[in-house]
Amino acid sequence: MSDTPAPKKSGSGLLNLLVDYGPVLVFFLVYRQFSPPTDQHDAVGEVVAVVKGTGAFMLAAIVALGISRWRLGHISPMLWLSTALIVFFGSLTILLRDSMWIQIKPTVI
């Protein structure tokens, strides 16, 4: 029997980049898709866009966590913390329909 640990899976730079920034990109794409036109001042439409974007952000962050574990062989502490904050503050945003909560996440990090 050998006491050498199993080699870690090597990750590509592109995969690391997608795991780190993919969820943010998903948020902005979904938000843009559902946001009201810029010439209209629709507060309800704005809240709907933020809530839908936040839900997609939460889902994408959890998927990124799984991809990191599956493809890279580990999950960094920063990814754990970021995903936990996204899910916590995202849940508050969706439940309370208040975009302030998801905006707190970057401040906490």
N, C-alpha and C positions, 0 to 999 in steps of 0.2 A: 504494500500500500504506500502511496505517495502522500506526503504531507503538503504538497504544493496546492495552493488554492486554484480553483477553476479560473481561467482567464475571463476578464470582463469583456463583454461585447463591445467592440469598437463602434463609436457613433460617428456619423458624418456631421460636418459642420452645418449642412442644410437642415438635417433632422433636428439638431439642437436648436437652431434658429426657429424652426416651425413649432417646436414644443414650447419655446419661450414666448414667442410673439404671435403664434397662430390664434390663440383665443382672443387677443385684443383685436386682431384683424377681423375675426368673425363678428365681434361686437360691432365694430364700425360698419361693416358691410350690411349687417341686419338692421342696424339703426338707420343707415342711409336708405335702405329699401323701404322702411315703414315710416320715415319722417315725413311730415307734411311739406308741401312745396315752400320754398323760401319766401315767396311773395305773400303767403298766408300766415297769420299769427294764430295758430290753432294749438292752444295749451293742452287740450285733451289728446290730440294727435301726437304731440310731443311726448307726453307721458306714455302713451301706447308704444311709441317707438323705443323709448328707453327701457320699458318693461320687456318688450320682445327681444331687444338687443341684450339685455341682462340675462334672460333665460338662455339665449344662445351662447353667451359668454360663459355661463356656469357649465353648460353641457360640454363646450369645447375645452374648458379647463380640466374637467374630469377625463375627457378623452385624451388630452395631452398627458395627464398623469399616467394613464394606462399605456400609452405609446412609449413613454419614457421607461417604464418598468419592463415592457415587452421587448422593445428594440435596443435600448441602451443598457438594460440589465440593472438599473438602479434609478432611484428618484432622489434628486438633490433636495436638501433641506429647504432651500429657497422655493422650490417648486411646491413642496408640501405646504409651506406657509402661505404662499400666494394662492394656491387652490383653496385652502381652508378659508382664507379671507374673502375670496371671490364668492364661495358658496354661502358663507355667513352673511356678508353684506348684500349679496345678490338676493338672498332669500328675504331679507328685510325690505329691499327695494320692491320686490314683487308683491310681498304681503301688504306693505303699507302704501304702495303706489307712489313712492317718494324717491326721486332720483338722488337725493342727498346721500343716501346710504351707500350706493355704489361709488359715489365720488369720494367717500371717506377712505376706501381701500388703498388708493395710491398714497394717501397721506400717512396711513398706518405703516405701510412698507417703508 
